């Protein structure tokens, strides 16, 4: 059997971690949906920066925006929301067939707003209105200031992808923010079945940072822990998920029609070539999760992935031993995950700033009045 079919049958929703105008125009996304079990799409500022500056597919729209004298923030929204709206339409049959669970496409709020709660809420409302598709997810970073924004948006009926989660403590806070938001939505009389959410728990970056720290330690005990932190962290996150979504508080919302906030494994491409290129997929198989992959990872899984029925729930004790082992060799878990959260926001900031500067240069070259008439 095709490993992608096996993965889907094990309860893992396969999403593509990539979007571009070229992929939409060529029909590549539609083909992945039709042939490769792709049932969702995620984007981020780095993906959009690469897409918009990497080809000619956006030239016509940029020309029109330039001719209209549109400013950079509005131009960026126009370019990105056009792609996401189009992708939502491609995925709409999946959304309908799965009762709104899958068929989702994510767009991120301006990452420079990550530490401004009010601005994040306002931006999420604007994106929700601009895209105007029920299968949209608005992505909000899981920085501390983002937590009340997540609750507020869910309470208003805006579906949310909570991104840049590295810490188990932060993940607990994210799930609480989700429950708070749905309870407020229920109190306001909203239909809960239409409000979706995923919690994007980042994987490979944890190993990249942990391995660097372990290598600096330089002991044999530390060397044995290389490449084990990320999967252990994610497996324990799933244990936290099971605990929260089996409790009476959740059952009350479920009876009111709510769907659970599924864990989404993000950053699943392998950074260290010494590791198998499918490990952050095949080692994190569990029912009711999403795994969002760049196409190269998806192709690797399809080609040679060995997919077990479940590679998470029987490994909780071992996962805890790995985190305990990190502390024993002097790797501070709390500092590690906070560093990753800060760097994650910073990297997306840098991508957005770079894209803004490049787009600003293009818009400054707008045609003179009457040109082209």
Secondary structure, 3 states (H helix, E strand, C coil): CCHHHHHHHCCEEEEECCCCHHHHHHCHHHHHHHHCCEEEECCCHHHHHHHHHCCCCCHHHHHHHHHCCCCHHHHHHHHHHHHHHHHHHHHHHHHHHCCCCCCEEEEECCHHHCCCHHHHHHHHHHHHHHHCCCCEEEEEECCCCHHHHHHHHHHCCCCEEEEEECCHHHHHHHHHHHHHHHHHHHHCCCCHHHCCEEEEEECHHHHHHHHHHHHHHCCHHHHCCCCCHHHHHHHHHHHHHHHHCCCHHHHHHHHCCCCCCEEEEECCCCCCCCCCCCHHHHCCCCCCEEEEECHHHHHHHHHHCCCCCCCCCCCHHHHHHHHHHHHHCCCCHHHHHHHHHHHHHHHHHHHHHHHHHHHHHHHHCCCCCCCCC
